[in-house]
């Protein structure tokens, strides 16, 4: 690993904080929007902004500053991206997920809401939109974040495990001394990876004591694909999450943090592009070489609060030259080895995005890229 500090310039968009710091209330995931069914949204049309009311609808509390949700684009007619934001007068230069034609693509994100409790969606394609809500941020909530060095809690490819099969419910213990997640944790911040499913399908993570089987998914995978998505999952009383699928696939669960009554609160910001190695935003024009580790400053950059201790962001691999993965973590030194974990997996040539909540060491984080790729980082909030 050859450490390199990503150079920054004074250019680039600036952001501002939205409201005051809030805490998180994890919930049992449920389908809030499905434009295929006319459920609280219309199909997206090319270059047309659609506003969706969140707070005060379907049992979601009022007076929220942000939501945690899984966004899925379905039936898109071309390659493109989706931007979810807080309905500012101009559409921010950020993306929530990137997609190609013909495949459902999902991404977890924390999105700030406007002063009426809604969010706006924009895409340059015609597409259906699905939103599964798994938690909310408000003054009445109690969940605070403790970030962790990424820990691999489950890998079905090991000799002691088997692939997850259709109709199976697999219990994954998150609370443990090894993971660093205590019994007081109410939710876990995880990264889920499906590895080479035998057919097109989905994977979902739910609290094991959820009484009803929800119509939700965390990631959508094509046959023989390796794809990841982050999630904030409410823990059962025994400190577990449960995985389900409609296919047969290997699965990986990496833990990057947990929510409890102690820790950091979430501070929403106007979505902002922190870094773009293609030459936009704050990075110099430089493709990230294969096998390199980059140290990236976050706190105090572009209007982000200087006291940030963790960041919620969207990581995007752009035009990678080969298949690989990207890992982000709070590195104590710029030359340390990356953990056995990943935030996103990408094939050759395809833009792939994945949300991540990552602790900061000092004022920054480290990113390792297995293959040569451009890297984009869009921020929607920090924790302090």
C-alpha positions in Angstrom: 0.0 0.0 0.0 1.4 3.3 -1.0 -0.1 6.1 1.1 -1.0 9.4 -0.7 -2.8 12.4 0.6 -5.4 13.6 -1.8 -4.6 17.2 -2.7 -7.3 19.8 -2.2 -8.0 23.2 -3.7 -10.1 26.1 -2.5 -12.4 25.5 -5.4 -15.6 23.5 -5.1 -19.1 23.8 -3.6 -19.7 24.8 0.0 -22.3 23.6 2.4 -24.0 24.8 5.5 -25.5 23.0 8.5 -29.3 22.4 8.7 -30.8 22.9 12.1 -29.2 21.5 15.2 -27.7 18.1 16.0 -30.3 15.3 16.3 -30.3 11.7 17.5 -31.5 8.6 15.6 -34.6 6.5 16.2 -34.2 3.1 14.5 -37.4 1.5 13.2 -38.6 -1.7 11.6 -38.0 -1.1 7.9 -41.1 -0.6 5.8 -41.9 0.4 2.2 -42.8 4.1 2.2 -42.8 4.8 -1.6 -43.3 2.6 -4.6 -44.1 4.5 -7.8 -44.9 1.2 -9.6 -48.0 0.9 -7.3 -48.7 4.7 -7.0 -47.7 4.5 -3.4 -46.9 8.1 -2.4 -45.0 8.9 -5.6 -45.3 9.1 -9.3 -42.8 7.5 -11.7 -39.7 9.8 -12.2 -39.6 11.7 -15.5 -36.4 12.9 -17.2 -35.1 16.1 -15.6 -38.3 16.6 -13.5 -38.0 17.2 -9.8 -40.5 15.4 -7.6 -41.1 16.4 -4.0 -42.2 13.7 -1.5 -43.6 14.5 2.0 -42.0 12.4 4.7 -42.7 13.7 8.2 -46.3 13.2 9.5 -47.1 10.5 6.9 -47.6 6.7 7.4 -46.8 7.0 11.1 -43.5 8.8 10.6 -43.1 11.5 13.3 -43.3 15.2 12.6 -40.4 17.7 13.3 -37.7 15.6 11.6 -34.4 16.9 10.2 -33.5 13.8 8.2 -34.4 10.2 7.4 -32.4 7.0 6.9 -33.8 5.0 4.0 -32.9 2.7 1.2 -33.5 4.2 -2.3 -34.0 1.9 -5.3 -34.4 2.8 -8.9 -36.3 0.3 -11.1 -37.4 0.2 -14.8 -35.0 3.0 -15.8 -34.8 3.6 -19.5 -31.1 4.6 -19.7 -27.9 5.0 -17.7 -28.0 7.7 -15.1 -28.1 8.7 -11.4 -30.6 9.7 -8.7 -30.2 12.7 -6.5 -32.1 12.9 -3.2 -31.9 16.2 -1.4 -33.7 18.7 0.8 -35.5 20.6 -1.9 -33.1 23.6 -2.1 -33.7 26.1 -4.9 -30.9 24.5 -7.0 -30.2 20.8 -7.4 -26.9 20.0 -5.7 -24.0 18.5 -7.6 -24.3 15.1 -5.8 -25.7 11.7 -6.5 -27.4 9.2 -4.2 -27.0 6.3 -6.5 -25.8 5.5 -10.0 -27.5 3.0 -12.4 -27.4 1.4 -15.8 -30.3 0.5 -17.9 -32.1 -2.7 -17.1 -31.1 -3.5 -13.5 -32.7 -2.5 -10.2 -30.1 -0.6 -8.2 -30.4 0.3 -4.5 -28.4 2.5 -2.1 -28.8 3.4 1.6 -28.6 7.1 2.4 -29.3 9.6 5.2 -31.1 12.5 3.6 -31.8 15.9 5.2 -35.4 17.2 4.9 -36.7 20.6 4.0 -38.4 22.8 6.6 -41.8 21.2 5.8 -40.5 17.6 6.3 -40.0 16.6 2.7 -37.3 15.6 0.3 -36.9 16.0 -3.5 -35.7 13.6 -6.1 -34.1 14.3 -9.5 -32.9 12.0 -12.2 -32.0 12.5 -15.9 -33.9 9.3 -16.8 -37.4 7.9 -16.8 -37.6 5.5 -13.9 -39.6 4.1 -11.0 -38.6 4.8 -7.5 -38.8 2.7 -4.3 -38.0 4.1 -0.8 -37.8 1.8 2.3 -37.5 3.8 5.5 -35.6 2.3 8.4 -35.2 5.3 10.8 -35.6 9.0 11.5 -33.6 11.8 13.1 -35.3 14.2 15.6 -34.9 15.9 18.9 -37.0 13.3 20.5 -34.8 10.3 19.5 -32.1 8.8 21.7 -29.7 7.0 19.3 -26.2 8.3 19.1 -23.4 7.0 17.0 -20.2 5.2 18.1 -18.0 4.6 15.0 -15.8 1.5 14.8 -12.9 0.3 12.8 -14.7 -2.0 10.3 -15.2 -5.5 11.6 -16.3 -8.5 9.5 -19.1 -10.1 11.5 -20.1 -12.8 8.9 -18.7 -14.2 5.7 -20.6 -17.2 4.3 -17.6 -18.1 2.0 -15.7 -19.4 5.0 -15.4 -23.1 5.6 -17.7 -22.9 8.7 -20.6 -21.3 6.8 -22.9 -21.9 3.8 -24.5 -19.6 1.2 -27.7 -17.9 2.2 -30.6 -19.7 0.5 -34.0 -18.6 -0.7 -36.5 -18.7 2.1 -33.9 -19.0 4.8 -33.6 -16.6 7.7 -30.1 -16.4 9.0 -29.4 -14.8 12.4 -26.2 -12.8 12.6 -24.9 -11.8 16.0 -23.7 -8.2 16.0 -23.3 -7.6 19.7 -20.0 -9.1 20.8 -16.7 -8.4 22.4 -15.0 -9.0 19.1 -17.1 -6.5 17.1 -17.0 -3.9 19.9 -20.8 -3.5 19.8 -22.2 -3.5 23.4 -25.5 -4.9 24.8 -26.7 -1.3 25.1 -26.7 -0.8 21.3 -30.1 -0.4 19.6 -29.0 -0.4 16.0 -25.9 -1.3 13.9 -24.3 0.4 11.0 -23.4 -2.4 8.6 -22.3 -3.0 5.0 -24.0 -5.9 3.3 -22.4 -7.6 0.3 -24.0 -10.2 -2.0 -21.4 -12.4 -3.7 -22.3 -14.1 -7.0 -26.0 -15.1 -6.5 -27.2 -17.9 -8.7 -29.9 -15.7 -10.2 -31.3 -12.1 -10.1 -32.6 -11.3 -6.6 -32.5 -9.3 -3.4 -31.1 -9.5 0.1 -32.6 -7.8 3.2 -31.5 -7.3 6.8 -34.1 -6.9 9.5 -34.3 -7.1 13.3 -34.8 -10.7 14.2 -37.7 -10.0 16.5 -39.7 -8.1 13.8 -43.1 -9.7 13.9 -44.1 -9.3 10.3 -42.1 -10.0 7.2 -41.6 -6.6 5.5 -41.8 -5.9 1.8 -38.4 -4.3 1.7 -34.9 -5.0 0.3 -31.5 -3.7 1.1 -29.7 -4.6 -2.1 -30.6 -5.9 -5.5 -28.1 -8.2 -7.2 -27.9 -9.7 -10.7 -26.8 -13.3 -11.3 -23.0 -13.8 -10.6 -22.6 -10.1 -9.5 -20.7 -8.8 -6.4 -22.6 -5.8 -5.0 -22.7 -4.1 -1.7 -25.0 -1.7 0.2 -24.9 -0.1 3.6 -27.7 -0.3 6.1 -28.6 1.0 9.6 -30.5 -2.0 11.1 -32.3 -2.1 14.4 -31.0 -4.8 16.6 -33.2 -7.5 18.2 -33.3 -7.8 22.0 -30.5 -10.4 21.7 -28.3 -8.1 19.7 -28.8 -9.8 16.3 -29.9 -9.0 12.8 -31.5 -11.4 10.4 -30.7 -11.9 6.7 -33.2 -13.1 4.1 -33.1 -13.5 0.3 -35.1 -14.9 -2.7 -32.0 -16.4 -4.3 -28.9 -18.4 -3.3 -25.9 -16.2 -2.6 -22.9 -15.8 -0.4 -23.2 -12.8 1.9 -20.8 -10.7 3.9 -21.7 -8.4 6.8 -19.2 -5.7 7.9 -19.9 -3.6 11.0 -18.7 0.0 11.0 -20.6 1.4 14.0 -23.6 1.2 16.4 -26.3 3.5 17.9 -26.9 3.7 21.6 -27.7 6.4 24.2 -24.1 7.6 24.3 -21.9 8.9 21.4 -22.3 11.4 18.6 -25.3 13.2 17.3 -26.1 13.7 13.6 -25.7 17.1 12.1 -27.5 17.4 8.7 -25.8 19.5 6.0 -26.8 20.7 2.6 -25.6 17.8 0.4 -22.2 18.7 -1.0 -19.5 17.1 -3.2 -16.4 16.9 -1.0 -14.1 15.3 -3.5 -14.0 14.4 -7.2 -10.7 13.0 -8.5 -11.8 13.7 -12.1 -10.8 17.3 -11.5 -14.1 18.7 -10.2 -14.8 19.7 -6.7 -11.8 19.7 -4.4 -9.5 17.1 -5.9 -6.8 17.6 -8.4 -7.2 15.6 -11.6 -5.8 12.3 -10.6 -7.1 8.7 -11.0 -6.5 6.7 -7.9 -3.9 4.0 -8.7 -4.6 0.4 -8.0 -3.6 -0.7 -4.5 -3.1 2.8 -3.2 -4.3 4.3 0.1 -5.5 7.9 0.1 -5.8 10.1 3.2 -8.7 12.5 2.8 -9.4 15.5 5.0 -13.1 15.9 5.8 -13.7 18.1 8.9 -13.5 21.8 8.2 -13.5 21.4 4.4 -16.1 23.2 2.2 -18.1 24.4 5.1 -18.3 21.1 7.0 -18.0 21.6 10.8 -14.4 21.4 12.0 -15.5 19.4 15.0 -16.9 16.5 13.0 -15.9 13.1 14.4 -17.7 10.9 11.7 -19.2 11.5 8.3 -22.2 10.1 6.4 -21.4 10.2 2.7 -21.9 8.5 -0.7 -18.7 6.9 -2.1 -18.7 6.5 -5.9 -16.2 4.6 -8.0 -16.1 6.1 -11.4 -14.8 4.4 -14.6 -12.7 1.7 -12.8 -10.2 0.0 -15.0 -10.9 -3.4 -13.4 -13.1 -5.3 -10.9 -12.4 -4.4 -7.3 -13.5 -2.8 -4.1 -13.2 0.4 -2.1 -12.7 0.5 1.7 -13.0 3.6 3.9 -12.1 3.7 7.6 -10.8 6.0 10.3 -7.0 5.5 9.9 -4.7 6.4 12.7 -1.7 6.6 10.3 -1.6 7.2 6.5 0.5 4.1 6.0 -1.6 1.5 7.9 -3.0 -1.5 6.2 -6.7 -1.5 5.4 -9.1 -3.6 7.4 -10.7 -6.8 6.1 -13.9 -5.0 5.0 -15.2 -3.2 2.0 -17.7 -0.4 1.4 -18.4 -0.9 -2.3 -17.7 -3.5 -5.0 -17.5 -2.6 -8.7 -17.0 -4.3 -12.0 -14.8 -3.0 -14.8 -16.0 0.3 -16.3 -19.2 0.8 -14.3 -19.9 3.7 -12.0 -21.0 2.3 -8.6 -22.1 4.2 -5.5 -22.6 3.1 -1.9 -23.5 5.0 1.2 -21.2 4.9 4.2 -21.0 6.2 7.7 -17.3 6.4 8.6 -15.5 7.6 11.7 -12.8 10.2 11.4 -9.3 10.0 12.8 -8.2 13.6 13.5 -10.1 15.4 10.8 -10.0 12.8 8.0 -10.3 9.2 6.8 -8.5 6.8 4.6 -9.7 5.2 1.4 -8.2 2.0 -0.1 -9.0 1.2 -3.8 -8.1 -2.3 -5.0 -8.4 -1.3 -8.7 -7.5 2.0 -10.4 -10.5 4.2 -10.3 -11.7 7.8 -10.1 -13.3 8.5 -6.7 -16.2 10.9 -5.8 -17.4 11.6 -2.2 -20.7 13.3 -1.6 -21.6 14.3 2.0 -25.1 14.6 3.5 -24.1 15.0 7.2 -21.6 14.7 9.9 -21.6 13.4 13.5 -20.3 15.3 16.5 
